[in-house]
């Protein structure tokens, strides 16, 4: 049984909150009605809807325009941009303030991660739920459906998961034995499988052979002082983190 952080507190937010415009020059046509919603918060603010709610941890990401919080009771709330269903509410409607993800209300969530337009959530039993954009297989569901707006358990039946992380369009999970698994876009080698997955499709178009289900990162190497590359056996991973297109 996994345990989340024992810290407790209140959520504060500051900075840009025009979720559909962040990182863009113009709001997409389908979101034009929200063009003037949201403002820059120049100092820390509280959300009134969270009055009396004890927050255990908060989650967002450098590529994300959505955010998550986990309460002391293990409930997952989300808000922000939602064009691909990354908030997990079963639709693609933008959400201005934190809202409980009802589908996961019966689960005790201990960790979560945000990609550009997708989300992963880890339960205390070591199961992982995914939702949001999936065009590159970053949800680990075995397909490349454009969007999955409701939390869905990933296709994985190995040891319980203890850590997870999201890049822009890929995901990493780690099990209790220290094995690392990756799925999603391989374009820059961020999945750790010694390939960018690139191939020439029809009409000379370049496409990528995405990992649609979690695949173990099996080969670790190191470079010696004289330039020789050697395999490193029996690697046990303790933690993992993702940038937009890289993993550490």
N, C-alpha and C positions, 0 to 999 in steps of 0.2 A: 504494500500500500504506500503510495507516494504522498508526501506532504508538501504543501506550498509554503511560501514565506510566512513567518510568524509575525511580521510587521503589520500594524493596523494604522489606518489614518484616513484623512479626507482627501478627495481629489481636487487638485488645482490645475487650471489650464491657462495658458497665455500664448499669444502668437496668432497666426492666421487661422481663421475658421470658415472661410469661404471654400468649402471642401471641393466643389466642382471646378474651381478656377486655379487651385494650387498647382503650380508647375506647368500651367498652360497659358497661352496667350489669349485664348478665347474659350468660353464655355461651349461644350458640344450642343448641337441643335436640340437634342432631346432633353437637355437640362437647362435650356435658356430661361425658363421660368424662375430658376433659382439664382440667376446671375447676380442679383444684388443682396442675396442672403449671406449672412456671415460677415464678420468684421475682424479687424486686427485688434487683439486684446493686448494692450501695452503693459499690463501687469497681471499678476495672478488673480484668477476669478474662480468662484465655485459654481457648480450647477445646482439649482434649487431642487431638481428631481432626486438628488442624492442625499438630501437631508436625512440624517440618522443612519446612513449606509456606511459601514466600515469597509474600507478598501484595503485589500491585501497586496495587490500588485497592479501595475498599469503597463500597457503594451502599445507600441506603434512601431514605425520603421522609417528609415530615410527615404524609401520609395513610396511609402503609404500616405494616403489622404484619409485614412480611417484609423480609429483607435479602439482599444479594448480595456476593460478593467475586470479584475477578479475580486469578488467580495470575500469577506472573512468566512462566509459560509460556502465558498466555492462556486458561486454563481457567476456566469459570464455575461457582461453587458458590452454593447458595441454602439458606435455612432460614427458619422462622417459620410464620405463618398460611398456609394453603393451600386454603381452601374453594373457590376457583375455579381451582385448578391453577396459580396464579401462581408456583410454585416450579419448574415445568418438568420434573417427574419423571414425568409421565404419569398422575398420580392426584391425589386431593384430600386426602391424608393429611398431617397436621401433621408438621413436621420440627423436632426440638429443637436440632440442631446442624448446622453447615455440611455440605452433601452435594453432591458433584460432579453436575452435570447431564450425564448420560451421552450424551444425544442430541446435545449440542453438543461432545462431547469431541474431535471431529475438526476443529473450527473454532478459529481464533485470535480470541478475543474481546478487543476493545480498550475498549469502553464499554458501559454498561448503565444502565437507569433503572427506577425503581419507581413505579407509580401506586398507587391505593388497593388494587386487587386484580388488577393486571396488570403485566407486565414486558416491556421491550424490551431486546434485546442486539444490539450492532453488531460485525460481524466486520472483520478487517483489510482485506478486499477491498471493504468498503463496503456489504455486505448487512445487512439487519435481520431478526431473528427476534423473534416476539411470542408470548406465552402468558399465560393467565389469563382473567379476566373479559372478555367481549366484547359484553355486552348493549347497549352504546351505540356499538359499532363501533370501540372504542378500540385494537383490535389491527390495524386496517387490512387485514383479510382479505376485505373485500367482502360481509360478512354480519353478522348480529347474534346469532350463536350465544351461548348463555348463558356457556359456559366452554370454553376450549381448553387442556387440561392439558399438551400437548406442544409444544415450540418449533416454530413454523411461519413460513415466510418471508412477509413482507408483500407485498401486491399493489402493486408499484412497479417500474418498468423505466427510470427516468431515470438521471441522473448518480449516481456513487457517493455514498453518504451519509457524512458526516463527524461529525455531532453528532446527539444525540437527547435528548429530555426527556419526562417524563410528568407530567400533572396527575392529579387524582382519577380522572376518567373520560374523559380525552382524551390525545392524544399529539402531539408535534411532532418532525419530523426536518428536517435541513438538509443540502443537498448540497454538493459541493466547489466549486460556482460561487456559493455564497451564497444559493441559493434556499431558501425556507422552505415546508414542507408541514405540514398539520395534518389530524387525523382524530379522530373520537369525538364526544363530547357538545358541542353548541354553545350550551347554555342561557344562559351569561353573556357570550357574545361572545368566549370564550377562543380560538376557532379563527381569529379574525382575518378573517372573511369578511363583516363588516358585517351580521350577522344572528344572532338567537338561535335560529333554526330552529323557532320555536314554531308549532304549528297545532292546530286543534280537531279531534279525532278523534271517533269514535262516542260517543254519550251525553254530549256536551259535555266529554269528557275531553281535557285538554291533553297533547299529545305533542310530541316534538322530531324534526326531520328531521336525523338524525345523518349525519356524513360517514363512509362505510364504507371508503373507500380514501383514501390521501394526496391532498390537494388543495392546490395551490400558493396561498400567501397572496400575492395579486397587487396589492392596493391599499394603499399607504402614504400617509398624509396628515399634515400639520402645521397647527397653528392659529397664525395671526399675532397680533401684539399688538392689532390692531383687530378680532379675532374672525373674520377670514376664514379659511376652510378651503381649503388648497391641496394638490394631489397632489405627492408627492415621487417623481421618476423615478429609475430605475436604482439602486434600493436593493440593496446587497449585505450580507447578514447575516453576522456573524462568530461569534455565539454565541447560545444560546437557553436559557431556563430557565422552569420552570412552577411556579406555586403550585397550590393545590387547584383554583381556578377562574379563573386568570389566567395570562398569558404575558408575559415580558419578553425 
